Amino acid sequence: MAKKESEHRRDVHSMTPEQFGEIDRIAAEFDGKNKNGESPRIRDFLQSDILDRRVLLRELVLCDASHRYTQGQEPSMDDYTAQFPELEGDTVLLDELKTLR
């Protein structure tokens, strides 16, 4: 079943400012490791008890894809759904990935 935009908005709107701050912190750490050539694994950054996993996962996928594009790679939604089956049918994320190209 496709992840509808309304479901995505519900996920985001249920979060507190502290949770958004934590997502920003985790994403910045992930991005920093990418920029330092460390090739971080998304899975290693999903271990937060206070966050909605789906929202954090989307953010990390977007950070990863953006970095990969700058390296001349062509990441696809299939790359991410192979690792994270819960992303299957997430049309919001798919649309966001397309805008990174």
C-alpha positions in Angstrom: 0.0 0.0 0.0 1.4 3.4 -1.0 2.3 5.8 1.8 0.0 8.7 1.3 1.0 12.3 1.8 -1.6 12.7 4.6 0.1 9.8 6.5 3.5 11.5 6.1 2.1 14.8 7.4 0.5 12.9 10.4 3.9 11.4 11.2 5.6 14.8 11.1 2.9 16.8 12.9 2.9 14.4 15.8 6.5 15.2 16.6 7.7 17.6 19.3 10.3 20.4 18.7 12.8 18.3 20.7 12.3 15.4 18.3 12.9 17.6 15.3 16.0 18.9 17.0 17.2 15.3 17.6 16.5 14.4 13.9 18.5 17.4 12.8 21.4 16.4 15.1 21.4 12.8 13.9 21.2 13.9 10.2 24.0 16.4 10.7 26.2 13.7 12.3 25.4 11.3 9.4 26.1 14.0 6.8 29.3 14.9 8.5 30.6 11.3 8.4 29.6 11.1 4.7 31.6 14.3 4.0 34.6 12.9 5.8 34.5 9.9 3.6 33.4 7.4 6.3 30.4 5.9 4.4 28.1 5.6 7.4 25.3 3.1 7.3 21.8 4.4 7.7 20.9 1.5 10.0 23.5 2.6 12.5 21.7 5.9 13.0 18.2 4.6 13.6 18.8 3.7 17.2 16.9 6.6 18.8 14.2 5.7 21.3 12.5 9.1 21.2 12.0 9.4 17.5 9.5 8.2 15.0 11.6 5.7 13.0 9.8 6.5 9.7 10.5 10.2 9.9 14.2 9.7 10.8 14.6 7.0 8.2 13.3 9.3 5.5 15.6 12.1 6.5 18.6 9.8 6.5 17.7 8.4 3.1 17.5 11.9 1.7 20.9 12.8 3.3 22.4 9.6 1.9 20.9 10.0 -1.6 22.0 13.7 -1.8 25.6 12.7 -0.9 25.6 9.9 -3.4 24.4 12.2 -6.2 27.2 14.6 -5.4 29.6 11.6 -5.8 28.2 10.8 -9.3 26.2 7.9 -8.2 22.5 7.3 -9.1 20.8 6.0 -6.0 17.3 4.7 -6.5 14.3 3.9 -4.3 15.0 0.2 -4.8 18.4 0.7 -3.2 16.7 1.8 0.0 13.7 -0.5 0.0 16.1 -3.5 -0.3 17.5 -2.4 3.1 14.3 -1.0 4.6 11.2 -2.8 3.3 9.0 -0.4 5.3 9.8 2.2 2.6 8.1 0.2 -0.1 5.3 2.3 -1.5 6.4 5.5 0.2 5.4 7.9 -2.6 6.3 11.0 -0.5 9.9 9.8 -0.2 10.0 8.7 -3.8 9.0 12.2 -4.9 11.5 13.8 -2.7 14.3 11.6 -4.1 13.3 12.7 -7.6 13.8 16.3 -6.7 17.4 15.7 -5.6 18.5 14.8 -9.1 
